[in-house]
Amino acid sequence: MTSITERINELTKDLDKVNSVGILRLLRQCDSQIFSGYLDYQSLNDQLIQEEIKSLVDRIVDRLKEGYSINVVTTGAGTSGRLAFFISRSFNKILKEKGLTNSIRFNYLIAGGDLCLTVGMEGAEDNIDQALKDIKSQIKQCEGKKELLVYIGVTCGFSAPYVASQLKYLLDLNKQQEKQEKQSQHIISLMGFNPVELARKIKIEKWDYSFNDIVIQLNQQRELQISNGEKLDYFILNPIFGPEPLTGSTRMKSGTGTKILLELIFSLVLNKWKPIEFPLTVSNYNNNNNNNGGGNINDDDDDDDDDDEKLKSILKSYEITLRETYYNIESISKIIDNVGNSLKSKVGHLYYLAPQSLGIVGFIDASETLPTFGARPLDVCGFLMNDNNKHNNNENKIISGWEVMENRDGDLSSVSEQYKISQSNFLETILPNSNSNDTIVISISSNQEYIQFKSEILPILNNTFKNQSIHLIYFINNGNNQVKEEEEEKEKEKELLKNINLIKIKLTNNQVLNGLPCFYEISLKWILNSLTTGGFVLAGKVYGNRMIDLGLTNNKLFYRSCGIINSIMGLNNEEMARQFLLRSVYSINTTSELPLEIKELPVYRHIEYCDESKVKSIVPVALLLASGKFTSPSLIREEIRKQPIIRILLDQYKPTI
């Protein structure tokens, strides 16, 4: 049975047939399922999920109060790993400000390491050996200390070998420790957006288990603790959001759900552990409780009702942010039209620039376009504004690029052009070579950031203006009188912004804890996801709501590609779809027999061949081979060179089903 994250969403089956406003309306309906749920499955607003969240929070806080130092390790591949990095970074920043990093710290692991923050690496998600080395490096930090690991393995479809192998290692380790000292057991949790019964049952290559086997073991150890009346150390967090708006594109709803869940859990942990240092700042919680005239909550009451109210208030704030973001459909649709034109032109680009965490949101969105849409490496790029608040003990030093990112491996800008992400790269390299086909999106969220934009970026934008489409997204916290005064000042500066389309996104909430602008970030994620998805839809890279030019970089994408060929071409034969895919990979005509040695190769060998040979347009070629109108992959690639909009070719040659 197909996992829910890989199913077709009926709401968006005609995503490629509507205009930019229609695309946004369909995305709004899909994103609403994060809160409303899908069919009769449990979701974020259901008691079972909320009780699991509260139990995990309580267990972590109990351990902190027992004097343990906690190492929270969030791990994943692709988008899940990037979000693990992003959210760990955010929470470490506020812990550092309070001087509490000795008690709890947040770490991340991403399949393929920091290089994969920018560009996905062939086979990284499937590399069991590296996954084990990564998790053992975190365990080693706990040895000989009163320290525990809190492991959160994120895999949207319950399929990633990277997470499965780490879960297995930790489950076995806990079993060994149980015989020696139960107090030293690690806390292990699995996060995803599928029912557990739909965890992937295919045996993982180069390993002895399937993901489903590991889920069964996790459940067994959990049930044993329950039957013994012990406090739980094993958790499964799997609200069901329904299929993605773009089939299988878990960077979208699942990525948003990951961000919400991690921020919710971490915020509740810090607030329950140290309520004075980490008061909740969501407006509806303050207002509902009428505390100090709507000020911050410093209440240290740990009863269940208060925990429940805090959790619901945070979730409600995210839901309100969703509605308020999509109030701006008309404004956002104009940017999507610009992005579509940029991508269709084949010489245009989409560039993001923003400060701090907003810049990282853009960076992540840009990194996801290569595997999702088969984009060229520099079609969509994200850049970070300089951090003028931090001088690293050197007043003259500019904090830029990877220093702003604060990733584990530091500056990666020497790797390739895709890794050059600083403000100076944008101003000195990108802008001088920009053209009228480009779209530039700049995002800010404070007057201080506006002043920086006006002094450091705007003059160069105006001096190098070549009729690009330039948009400034300004996030505004409703009810902030100072912001209203600042808005009036900006009205007087319209002449300065004459080449720029200013879009104001007004939100009720901006922070969940002081220093965590989670709601600005999630709003920007919804906006930027819509720009890249909508832009590539308009550029012909989507058929219905199916990706048709994705890359074959891991086991999951190989099987997803087979499903796309089978579904779009109406083959009703998974094996036949696989053979068309292999013919595309190895450029074998349909008039020739597919060699047995190729048929029998394991999937990872096909993925390695794709990477080594740099094969292009794999899925489009396979789709057109399956149409029966072509016999030669090389002739199809020539056809694609003449007509690069794949959707047009499919409409022309797809057989009537």
N, C-alpha and C positions, 0 to 999 in steps of 0.2 A: 504493500500500500504506500502511495506517495506521501512523503512528509508534507506537512502543511506549509512549511516555508518554501517548498518547491512547487506548490500547486498554482494554477492560474486563478487570479482574482477576477471574478465575474464583473466586478464594478468597473474594471479598466480594460476589458477585452477589446474595446475600440479606441484605445489610447492614441493610436497613430492616425485616427480619423478626425480628431477634434483640433480646434485652434488652441492657442496658449491659455486663454481664459478657461476653456473646457478642460485642458490638462490640469490646471490648478484646482478646479472644482472636483475632479476625480481624485486627485491626490489628497484633497481635504477630506473626502469621504473615507479614503483608505486610512489616513493617519488617525481619524477619529476612532477607528477600531482598536487603537492602543488602549483607549479608555472605555469604550462601549463593549468591547469583546467581540468574539467571532463565533457564530452559531451558538451551540450550547456548551462550549468549552469554558473552563475557568480562566479568568483574566485578572488584570491589576486591581479592579474594584471588587473582587470576590474575596470572601472571608478566608478561604483556604490559603490563597496566595498571601494575603496580608498577615495571617497567623504565622506562616513560614518565614516571612521577612522579620517579624517581631521576634520570633524564636532565635533566628540567627543573630540579630542585634543583641538580644539579651545574653546569649552565650559569649559573644565577644566582650561585652561589658563586664560580665562576671569574671572572665579571665583577667581583664585589666585590673579589676578591683582585688583580685587574688594576688596581684603583684607581678604578673607575667608581663614581659615585653612582647608586643604583638607585631609580627611582620605580615601585613596583608598583601598577598601576591595575587594580582588579577592577571589572567593569561588568556591568550587567544591567537588566532591567525587572521590576517587581513584586517578588516574593519574592527573586529573584536579586539585584536592586539593593539591597534592604533588608539581605540577608545580606552583600553586599559592604561596605556601610557598617558593619555590626555588627563584622565580623571585622577590617576595617581599623582601626577604633577600638581594638579590643582589643590588636592588635599594636603600634600606635603608642604606647599607654600604657606598655608594657614597654620599648620602645626609648627613650622619653623618660626613663624612670627611669635608664637606663644611659648617657644622653647620646650616643646613636648615631644620631640622626635625620638627621645630615648625610650618613651613609653609605647608609642605606636608609630609605625611608618608604613607607607604605601609603596609597593614595588609593582613593576609590570614585567611581563614576559611576552614577547611577540615572536611568532614563528619566523625564522630568518634573521632575527635580531633587528637592530636599529635601521639597517639599510632598507628593511621592508616597511618602515614608517612612510617612505616616499614611493618606492617601487616594489611591487610584489616580486618574489623570487620563485623561480620554477621549483616545484616540489617541496617548498619550505613547510607547508602545512602537513605534509605526509612524512616528514623526517622524524622518525621515532627516536633515533639515537640522540639527535640534537635536543629534542624535547626533554629527554631524561637528563642530559647534561645541564640544561637550563634550570630544571626544578631542583636538581641536586645542589646547584650553586646556592640556591636560596635556603635549602635545608642546612647546608654547611654553616651558614651564618648563625643558626640557632644552636649549634652543638656547644655543650659545655656552659650554656647560659640558661637562666630561667626565662626561656623565650619559646613562643609558639608560632606556628605558621597558620594563618587563615588563608586557605586556598580558594579562589573563585575561578573556576574554569568556564570560560564563555564560548559556547559553540551553538549558534542559532538553531541549526537543524539537528543537533545531537549527532554529529558525524565526524568532527575534526580529529584525525589521528593524533595531532599535536596535544590536544587536551586529553584524549582517551588514555594515552600512555602515561601522562603525568598523574591522572586520577588513579590509575592502576598502581603506580609506584607508591603513592601516598596511602592508598587503602591498605596495601600490603604492609607498609611501614607501621601504620596504626595498629594493625593486627599483631605485629611483633611487640610493639610497645605495650599493648593491652596486657600481655602476659607478664610484663615487667612492672610498669608503673602507669596506671590509667591516667594519672594526672597530667602526663606529658603528651597526651594525644593531640594531634593537630586537628583543626576544624576544617572540614572539607565540604565544599559546595559546588554544585553544577548549575550553571545558568544557561537557559536556552528557551526556545519559543515553539517547541513541539511537545505533544504528549509523549510520555516516556515510552509508551508501547510502539511509537513510530521511530525510536532511535534506530540508527542504521544497522542492519543485520548482516551486511556483506562483510566478510572477514577482511581486516585491514592488511594490505600488502606488506610483506616483510615482517609480519607479526602473527601472533597466534590467536588473536581475539578480534571480535567485532566491537563497535561502540556499544551495541546492545548488551554484550557480555559484561561490560564495565558498569553499565547502568544497573544491571541485575545485582552485581556485587555491591555497589553502593547502597542499593535498597536493602540487601540482606544485612549489611552491617548496621544500617539505620534501624531496621526492624528488631535486630537483636538488642540494641540499646533501649528501644521502647519497651520490649518485653521484660527487660531487666529493671525497668523503672529508672534508668539513668538519664542524665541530661544529654541532650542530643549533640553530637559532633558532626553529623552528616545532614546535608540539606540539598533539596532540589527546588530551584526557583524557575518555574516554567509557565508564566502566563501566556495565553495563546492570543496572538494579535491577528491571526488570519494570514492568507497569502500576501506576498508583497505586491505593490502596485505594478512594478516591473518584475515579472516572474523570476523568482530566485535571487533577486537583488537585495540581499539582506543588509546592505549598507543603509537601507531606507528605514522601514518600520522597525526591524529588528535592531538596527544600530541605535535608533532613537530610544527604543525600549531598554537597551543595554545601558545607555547613558542615564536614563531616568532611574532605573533600578539601582545601579551602583551609587549614584549620588544620594538617593533616598537612604540606602543602607548605611553608607559612610556618615552622612549627616546625622542620622538618628543615633549612631554609635557615639559620635563625638558629643552630641547634645546630652545624651543620657549619662555619659561618663563625666563630663565637665560642663554642666548647664550654664554656669556663669561665664566661662571662657568662650563657649560656643552656643550662644542663644539662637533660636530659630528666628529668622527675619521675614518669613512669608506673611503677607499682610492679612490673609483671611484667618490664620491661626491667632494672630494678635487680636484682631477685631472680635473674633468669636469668643475669645476668653476675656476680652475687656480688661486686659491687664495693663495697669499704669497708663490708661488712656490710649491704648493701642501701641505701646512701646514694645521693646524686645522682651521675650519671655525668659525669665531667669528661674523659673519654678523648678525645683528639684524633686517634684512629686513623681515617683516611679510607678504609680499604680497603672493598671491596665487601661483604664479609661483615658488617662492622659496620653499614654503611648499611642493608643488607637487614634486619638484626636490629632496628634502630631502627624502621624503617618497619612491620615486622610487629608489633612490640610496641605501637606506638601504635594500629594498627588493632585489635589484640586487645583493647586497653583500651576502645575504643568498643563493641566487640561484647559485652564483659562488662557494660558500662554498660546496654546494651539489655536484657540478661537481667535484671539487677538492678532496672531500672525496672519491668519487667512482673511482677516478683515481687509487686507491690502492686496487682494487678488488683482485688481485692475492695474495697480502700480507695478506689481511683480511681473505680470504678464508681458509688459512692454520690454522688460529685461530679457525674458525668455525669447521673445521675437528677435531681439538683437543677437542673443547667443546663437539661436538657430541660424541666422544669416551668417554669423561669423564662421560657424562650423561648416556650413554648406559651401562657403566660398573656397575652402581648402587652403586659403592663405591667412585666414583670420584666426584669432585665439581668444580665449577667455582668461583674464587675469584677475586674481583676487589680491587685495592688500588690506591688512587690518592689524591692529595692535594685539599683543598678548594672546589671551585665549581665543578671541575672535579670529585672530590670524591663524591659529592652529585649526579652528573649524574649517576655514577655507583651504588650508594645506591638506587636511584629511580628505575633503570633498574632491580636490583636484587629483589626489593620489589614486582615487578609486575609479577614475574614468578609463584607464588603460585596460584592466581586466574586464570591466563591465561592458564597454562599448567598442573596444578595439581602437581606442583613440591613439593618435600619434603622441609620442612622449611629451611634446610641449604644447599640445592643443589647449590644455587647461593647466594653469600653474598658480600656486599659492605663495604669497610673500608676506613676511612679517615686518611690521613697522618697528623702528628702534624702541627700546625700552629706556625712556628718559628718566625714569624714577629710580634706576638702579645703576650704580657706577662701579660696583665691584672694588670698592676702596680706592678707586682712581677717578678723580673728578673729570679728567679729560678723556677717559675711555668710553667709547660708544658701545653699548650693549646691543648687539644686532644678530639677526639670523638664528643660527643654531644655539647661540648663547641665550637667546630669548626662549627657545624651545626647552632647554634644560634636560635634554635626553641623556641617557647613560653614556653613549659613545662619543658625545661631544660633536665638534664641527665635522660635518660630512661634505662640505661644499666642494671639496676637491674630487669627489667621486665622478660627477658628471654634471651637465647643465641642469638636470632635473633636481639636483640637490642644492642649487644656488637659490636661496630663499630669503635673502636679506633685503631690506629697504634700498640699500645702495645698488644691489643687483637690479632691482626693479627700475630705479631712477636712471642709472647709468648705462644699463645694457638693454633692458626691455623697451623703455619709452623712446629712446632715440631711433629704434628700429621698428617701432609700432606703425601700424597703417590704419586706414579708414575702415578696414574690415574687422578690427579688434573690438572687443567689449571689455571694459575695465569696471570692476565692482569693488568699491572701497567701503569698509564698514567701521563705524566708531560708536562709542556709547557714553561719552562724557565730554564736557566742555574742554577739559584738559587735552583730550585726544583730538578734539576739533581744532584747538589752537596749534597743536603739533602738525596736524594735517595742513592747516592754513599756512604755516610758516615753512615747513620742510618739503611738502609735496605739491600743494596747489600751484605755486609759481612755476614749477617745472612742467606740470600738466598743461598749464596755460601757454607756456613758451613753446612746448613741443606739440601743441594740439594739431591733429591731422584728421579731424572729423571722426575720431573714434567715438563709440558710444560709451560714455562715462557716467557711472551711477554712484551716488553716495548714500549708503544706508545708515541712518542715524537712529539708534535705539534710545527711546525716551521713557523714563520711569514716570508713569501717571501720578499726579498728586504731589510731585516735587516742585515747589514754587520757584526754586532757584532755576530749575530746568526751563520753566515757562519764561523767566526773564531772559535766559540764554537764547531761547527760540526767537524772542523779539529782536535780539541783537542780530541773529542770523538773517532775519527778514531784511535788515538794513544792508546786508552784504550780498544781495542777490547778484550784483554786478560782478563780484569776484567769482561767483559760481555759475556764470553765464553759460559755460560749456558743459555743465554738470547737471544731471537729473537728481534732485534731492528727494529721498523717500524717508519719511519719518515713521518708524514703527513704535507705536505707543503701547507699553506693557504695564500691567498692574504690578508685577513683581520683577525684580532684577536679581536678587540674591536669596539663596536658601540659608546660608550662614554668611556672616560678614567676610568679605573677600572672595566669595564664590558666586560670580555672575552667571549661574547655571541657566537662568531663564532667557537672558540675552543670547547665550550660546545655543540653546536648543531652538530658539526662534530662528537664529541665523542658519542652523543646520537644516531646518525645514525649507528655508528660502533657497539656500545654495543647492540642496538636493533637487529642488524643483527646477533650478536653472540648468543644471547639467542633464537631468533626465529629460526635461522639456526641450532643451536645445538639441540633444542627440535624437530625440523623437522627430523634431522638425527637420533634422539633417538626414533622416531616412535610416537611422541605425537601429530602429525598433520596428517589429512587425506585429501588429495587434498590441499585446503587452509582453512580447517575448524579445529578449536580447538576440540579435542575429549576427553579431560580430565579436563575441566574447573570446578571450584568450584561453588556451588550454594549458594552465599552469599548475593544476593539481587534480587529484583523483575525482573530487567532487565536480569540478567543471567539465571533466571528460564525460561523466555520466549525465550531467545537465545538458551538455551539447547533444548527446544521443537523444535525450527526451525532446529537445527542441526540434530536431530533424524529424523525429517520429510524429510529433504533434502537428507541426505546421504543414508537413507534406502528406499527412493522413496515411502513413504507411501501416499503422497498426502492427508493427513488427520491429521490436527493439533491436534485434540482431541485424536486420537489414539496415536500420539507421546507423548502427555501429560500423557496418562495412562501408557505407557511404562516407562516414567520417574518416575512416582509415584510408580510403582511396584519396581523400582530399589531403590528408597529412603526408602520404607517401607519393602523391601525384601518379596514381595508377588508373588508367582508363577503365571504364566499365566494360569495354570489349575484351579485357584481359581478366584472367582468373586472379583473385586476390591470393597471394602466396600464403600457404599454411603457416610458414614460420612467422609471418606478420600477424595473422589471425590469433596465434597462440601466445604472442608476447604479452606479458603483464602490462597493465595500464601505465605504470611508472616509466616503462621503456618508451612508450609512445610520447609521454610528456617530455622526457629527456630529448627525444629526437626533435620535437617541435622547438625546443629551446636551442638546441645545437644548430639546427638548420634554419632558424628564424623564419619559419613558414608563416605566410600571411593569409588572411581571409579564409581561415580553415572552415568555419561553420558556413559562411555564405557559399563557398565552393561545394561543400557537401549537400547543402540544400538544393542547389541548382542541378547537381548530379542526380539527386533523388527525384527531380521533376521529370526525368526521362527525356528531356530536350537536349541534353548534352552528354557526351561520352568522355570528354577530355578535360581534366582539371586545369591544364595549362591554357586551353581555349577559354575556359570560364574566367580565369584570372585576367586574360586579355580583355574580356567583355567587361569585367569590373573596372579595369583601368579606364575604359571608355565611359562607363556609367557607374560612378562610385556610390550612388545612392542605391543601396542594396534593396530597399523596399520596392523601388520601381522595377528592378529586375525580377523580383519575386512575383509581383503583380503581373508581369508580362509572361512569365514562364511557368508559374505554379499551376499544376493540373486542377481542374474543377473536381472537388470531392463530392 
